[in-house]
Structures are given as C-alpha cells and as structure tokens.
Amino acid sequence: MKKMIVATLFTVLLMSGGASLMAAEFTVYVVRHGEKAVAESNPPLNEKGQERARALAKLMAKVELQAVYSTPYRRTEQTVAPLAQAKGLNIQSYRAGEAEQLVRQLREQGENALVVGHSNTVPGLVRSLGGSSEELTEQHYGDLFVLHFRDDNVHQIRLMLPPY
C-alpha cells in the first residue's frame, strides 16, 4: 500500500511540476561567424569560413535545436545556413545592438538555441548569459561556447571548430 501511495504521489508530482522542471534545463550555443571575404560592406564568407560553417553543421548534426539566431549580415547568416537547413529551422534575425533583449528571450524561452554573432558581440553575449569569455580579436575564429542551463546554474564549455 505504501508503495502505491508513493508511486501515486510521485506521478502527481511529475505531472504537476514536471513541465517546469524540464523547462529549466536547456543549452545555448554561441559562435562567431566564419572567416569573411575581403569586401567593403556586408562581406560573405570566404572558402575557409564556408568550410567552418560546414564543420559547425556536422558537429551539431545530432544536437537537438529549437532555434537559430543570426544578425542580418551575409557572413553570420551563411555561417548558420547549413545547420539551419539540415535541421529544417528558419534563421531568426536579431540586431547586434539588442543583444540584451535576445538574452532575456533565450532565458525566458528555455530552448536549445544557436546564436551567431561577431568578434565584438560574442564575448558580451556569453557573459550576459552567465558564462565567461575574453575579448575576441578580428583574427579570432572557430570558438563555440556551449552554455548549459540547469535550474539557476550555468555550466560552460568551449570548443574549437575546424579548420584549425
């Protein structure tokens, strides 16, 4: 009888609070766009940047993502396009100057999401999400910041995307 009561209470607890417990765990991936071509304004990715975009898509092929965010520039959109296409996701646009709004949205939605930014925005995004990052130089490409949220804790790892 006690086992049945405990099982029933456990089931009720899961049904009543399970959704909120599960919503409290999610991962945000933050990456800088791949290497860009030499151009005056809004450059596309160069060959190495395209290679890095394909490497990102391959690395994250089995990762469950609900959203992909990019600033409205060719190089950022091209960085996430192979992955978004493979996952059947639309690339959602955000403005680099409105990163705090994006951070609030990511935390409120609690979804697994990939955000691509720039050398001058990625460190701030990572820090605003509760992680750590030094400033990135103009020549700094390939870092993938993985920020895993569970309840009120943030755990971070940093990966390097090929080509090295």
C-alpha positions in Angstrom: 0.0 0.0 0.0 2.8 2.4 0.9 4.5 1.7 -2.5 1.3 2.5 -4.3 0.9 5.8 -2.4 4.5 6.8 -3.0 4.1 5.9 -6.7 0.9 7.9 -7.0 2.4 10.9 -5.2 5.5 10.7 -7.5 3.3 10.5 -10.6 1.2 13.5 -9.4 4.4 15.5 -8.7 5.8 14.7 -12.1 2.5 15.7 -13.8 2.2 18.9 -11.9 5.8 20.1 -11.9 7.5 18.0 -14.5 7.0 20.5 -17.3 8.5 23.3 -15.2 11.4 21.1 -14.2 12.1 20.1 -17.7 11.8 23.7 -19.0 14.6 24.7 -16.5 17.2 22.7 -18.5 18.4 24.0 -21.9 21.6 24.8 -23.8 22.6 27.9 -25.7 25.4 27.7 -28.2 27.2 30.9 -29.2 29.6 31.2 -32.1 31.3 33.9 -34.1 30.7 33.9 -37.9 33.3 32.1 -40.1 36.1 33.9 -41.9 34.9 36.5 -44.3 35.9 37.6 -47.7 37.6 41.0 -48.2 34.8 43.4 -49.2 33.8 46.9 -48.3 30.5 46.2 -46.8 28.5 43.1 -45.7 31.1 40.5 -46.9 30.2 36.9 -47.5 32.2 34.0 -46.1 35.4 33.1 -47.8 36.3 29.4 -48.5 37.7 28.8 -45.1 34.6 30.4 -43.5 32.4 28.2 -45.6 34.4 25.2 -44.5 33.9 26.2 -40.9 30.2 26.6 -41.4 30.0 23.0 -42.8 32.1 21.8 -39.8 29.6 23.5 -37.4 26.7 21.8 -39.2 28.4 18.4 -39.0 29.4 18.9 -35.3 25.9 19.8 -34.3 24.1 17.3 -36.6 22.7 15.3 -33.6 22.2 18.2 -31.3 18.5 19.0 -30.6 17.9 22.6 -31.5 14.7 24.6 -31.4 16.0 27.9 -32.7 18.8 29.5 -34.7 19.6 33.3 -34.3 21.8 35.4 -36.6 22.5 39.1 -37.1 21.2 40.3 -40.5 24.6 40.1 -42.3 25.7 37.7 -45.0 28.6 36.3 -43.1 26.6 35.4 -40.0 23.6 34.0 -42.0 26.0 31.9 -44.1 27.7 30.6 -41.0 24.4 29.0 -39.7 22.7 28.3 -43.0 24.0 24.7 -43.5 22.9 23.8 -39.9 19.6 25.6 -40.1 18.8 23.9 -43.4 19.8 20.5 -42.1 17.5 21.0 -39.0 14.6 22.5 -41.0 14.8 25.7 -38.9 14.3 29.3 -40.0 17.1 31.6 -39.2 15.7 34.2 -36.8 17.3 37.7 -37.1 18.4 39.8 -34.2 20.3 43.1 -34.1 23.7 43.1 -32.5 22.8 46.3 -30.5 19.8 44.5 -29.0 21.7 41.5 -27.5 20.3 42.1 -24.0 16.8 41.6 -25.4 17.9 38.4 -27.1 19.5 37.1 -23.8 16.2 37.7 -22.0 14.3 35.9 -24.7 16.7 33.0 -24.6 16.4 32.6 -20.9 12.6 33.0 -20.9 12.0 30.5 -23.7 14.4 28.0 -22.3 15.0 26.4 -25.7 18.2 24.8 -27.1 19.4 27.5 -29.4 22.4 28.5 -31.5 23.3 32.2 -31.7 25.9 33.5 -34.2 27.5 36.9 -33.7 30.6 38.9 -34.3 34.0 39.3 -32.6 32.7 42.4 -30.7 29.4 40.9 -29.7 30.1 37.2 -28.8 32.0 37.8 -25.6 29.2 40.1 -24.3 26.6 37.6 -25.2 28.4 34.8 -23.4 28.9 37.0 -20.3 25.3 38.2 -20.3 24.2 34.5 -20.4 26.3 33.8 -17.3 29.4 32.4 -18.9 32.9 33.8 -19.3 34.9 35.0 -22.4 37.8 37.2 -23.0 37.5 39.7 -25.9 38.0 38.2 -29.4 40.3 39.7 -31.9 39.4 40.3 -35.6 41.5 37.2 -36.4 39.8 35.0 -33.8 37.5 32.4 -35.4 36.2 29.0 -34.5 35.3 29.2 -30.8 32.0 27.5 -29.9 30.7 28.5 -26.5 28.3 25.9 -25.0 26.3 27.2 -22.1 24.1 24.6 -20.4 21.4 25.9 -18.0 20.0 23.7 -15.3 17.8 25.4 -12.8 19.7 28.5 -11.8 23.2 27.2 -12.7 25.2 27.8 -15.9 27.9 25.3 -17.0 30.1 26.3 -19.8 32.5 24.5 -22.2 34.4 26.0 -25.1 35.1 24.1 -28.3 37.2 24.9 -31.3 35.7 24.3 -34.7 37.9 23.0 -37.6 39.7 24.1 -39.7 42.3 24.9 -37.1 
